[in-house]
Every structure is written in C-alpha cells, then in structure tokens.
Amino acid sequence: MMTGLVKQLKNTVKALAVVGLAALSLATAQAQTILRVTAIPDESPTELARKFAPLGKYLEKELGVKVEWTPVTDYAAAVEAVVNKKIDLAWFGGFTFVQANARSGGKIVPLVQREEDEKFRSVFITEAGSKITKLEDLKGHTLSFGSASSTSGHLMPRSFLLAAKINPETDLKRISFSGAHDATVAAVAGGKVDAGALNISVWEKLVSEKKVDPKEIRVFYTTPPYYDYNWSVHAEMPAALQEKLKQAFLKLNDSTPEGKEILALQRATRFVPTKADNYAGIRAAAENAGLLK
C-alpha cells in the first residue's frame, strides 16, 4: 500500500515538474517583449541612432516586440553588455565579436553580416600634399587609429603594418586613438596627425556626402580584404527568436522603399548568414598583435 502511494506521489511530482517547465518556457517567451539593441560606437552617437531608426521599426514589425536602442560609451561596453545579457542584439566589428566570444566562453552567436563584410578593407589616409605614399613612408610620422578595439580602425591596419615590418610603437613618431572612424578623418584634416587608418565604408560615405574632399585628404594605401562586421546575439537567446531575427535581416532587399532605406543606411547590398569560423583570421591577427586578452 505504502509502495503504491510513494509511486503515485513520484508520478505527481514528475507531472508537476513538466507543467512547471512548460509554464517557465512560456513565461520566458512572453517576457521577451523588448529587444534591446546596441552597436559599437564607430561613428558619432547621432549618426548611429539615425542609421538604426528605420531598422528598429522594421524589426518591431517583423518580430512583434518593442525594439529599444541602447547606445554605449565605448567598444568594451558593447562587449560586456552582450556577454552579461544586458543587450539582446549587437552590431559588432570582427574584433569585438572575437573579444565577446572569448569573454563568454564561446557563447556569442554571429547571425548575419552584410555581403560587403565578407571582403572588408581599411584605408590609410593623409593630406594631399604629404610625401607619404606607402606604408613604409609612415616611419617617423604620427598616425591615428580609431578605437583600440576597432577591427578596421586598429587591429587590421596594425596587422598590415606589422606585415610590412613597421612596428607602430617603435617606428612611428607617435600613435593615437581617435575613438571613431569619422574622428580619425577629422584628426588628419585638422593637422593633428600626419596619417590615419579607418574603415573603407565610412571613408566612402564621407566622400559621397562631401564631408571630406579627396583633393585635400587622400587614400595612400588600401588593405587586402578580410571579414568584419556582424549582428550578434547571446547563445541563450531562444533558438526560435534567433532564427526569426536572422530571417528578418535576410529578407531585406531594395525592392521596397523600406528595404532600400535600411540597406542604404547600413551601407549594405544585402545581409547574408555568417558563422563564428569566419572570424578565425581576425582572432589570429589579434593574438599575433598581442591584443586579445
């Protein structure tokens, strides 16, 4: 009699546990009523907010949740916010993705990247009248990178300098960090440094918007291509939501006014799937330069 009662109690506990897990799963899904989004501050805060506004509205419509833009102070803050699950979706550079993935023990998932990010490049710029025409000419001169954690504004430019047997710390007169790509251009244009390194996408945008005159500031070196930016999430985001997010990006195209505006602001032809393995070269470059901690 007692054995049967114990067995019945065990079955009841198991049934309650199953119901409890189902309820918890439902509560978790319902709790995701806000998608918190950020981006590395590789441009000014106002420009980042302007670029994201129509994308945020689009994601709200596609996901059925409120999308909340949360700016961060620097690249490190973006990494920590995603690692600690304070942010759900982040626009990372290749290096910040690698940093976040390392900090989280491999728990950051890159969902999509722009087609352009499969073959991204950096440019080195200087004043039009400068005698600097190649990387080797930088010896003895001053140079500005972007953020220390920037892929296209620091890590990869540094990597190509090292490949050209130029040690930024010993061969250059001084290096500095502007904090953002547009700030690097301003530093060169203002005569604060002899040269600067930044991502090619921001450079081309500034030229097209006539915010910089290529007759006054010129590109003297363009790097070989490498993988760069992506939209990433924490691995603990429900798989269904990850897939819904991915599909929302993949279906964007320029056949609609909405899609055309979003892609233009994101400086993208289209978004394509990506994976962590694509950034193995970035990780190797960071380790080789002693920048991955």
NORKAVEN-V850194 format. One record per backbone hydrogen bond with DSSP energy under -0.5 kcal/mol. CO is the residue of the C=O (numbers start at 0). NH is the residue of the N-H. Records with the same first field share a line. If there is no record, write none. Layout:
# NORKAVEN-V850194
CO = NH, NH
This chain:
# NORKAVEN-V850194
0 = 4
1 = 5
2 = 6
3 = 7
4 = 8
5 = 9
6 = 10
7 = 11
8 = 12
9 = 13
10 = 14
11 = 15
12 = 16
13 = 17
14 = 18
15 = 19
16 = 20
17 = 21
18 = 22
19 = 23
20 = 24
21 = 25
22 = 26
23 = 27
24 = 28
25 = 29
26 = 30
27 = 31
30 = 32
32 = 65
33 = 35
34 = 36, 67
35 = 87, 88
36 = 69
37 = 90
39 = 41
41 = 180, 181
43 = 47
44 = 48
45 = 49
46 = 50
47 = 51
48 = 52
49 = 53
51 = 55
52 = 56
53 = 57
54 = 58
55 = 59
56 = 60
57 = 61
58 = 62
59 = 63
65 = 34, 67
66 = 68
67 = 36
73 = 77
74 = 78
75 = 79
76 = 80
77 = 81
78 = 82
79 = 83
80 = 85, 86
81 = 84
88 = 37
89 = 91, 231
90 = 39
91 = 229
92 = 96
93 = 97
94 = 98
95 = 99
96 = 100
97 = 101
98 = 102
99 = 103
100 = 105
101 = 104
106 = 108, 234
107 = 109
108 = 110, 232
110 = 273
111 = 230
112 = 271
113 = 116
114 = 117
115 = 118
116 = 119, 227
119 = 225
120 = 199
121 = 222
122 = 197
123 = 219, 220
124 = 195
125 = 217
126 = 129
130 = 132
133 = 136
134 = 137
135 = 138
137 = 140
140 = 172, 173
141 = 193, 194
142 = 175
143 = 196
144 = 177
145 = 178
146 = 149
149 = 153, 154
150 = 155
152 = 145
153 = 157
154 = 158
155 = 159
156 = 160
157 = 161
158 = 162
159 = 163
160 = 165
161 = 164
164 = 166
165 = 167
166 = 169, 170, 171
167 = 171
170 = 139
173 = 142
175 = 144
179 = 183
180 = 184
181 = 185
182 = 186
183 = 187
184 = 188
185 = 189
186 = 191, 192
187 = 190
193 = 126
194 = 143
195 = 124
197 = 122
198 = 202
199 = 203
200 = 204
201 = 205
202 = 206
203 = 207
204 = 208
205 = 210, 211
206 = 209
211 = 213
212 = 215, 216
215 = 127
217 = 125
220 = 123
225 = 119
229 = 91, 231
230 = 110, 111
231 = 89
232 = 108
233 = 236
237 = 240, 241
238 = 242
239 = 243
240 = 244
241 = 245
242 = 246
243 = 247
244 = 248
245 = 249
246 = 250
248 = 251
252 = 255
255 = 259
256 = 260
257 = 261
258 = 262
259 = 263
260 = 264
261 = 265
262 = 267
263 = 266
269 = 114
271 = 112
274 = 277
275 = 278
276 = 279
278 = 282
279 = 283
280 = 284
281 = 285
282 = 286
283 = 287
284 = 288
285 = 290, 291
286 = 289
290 = 292
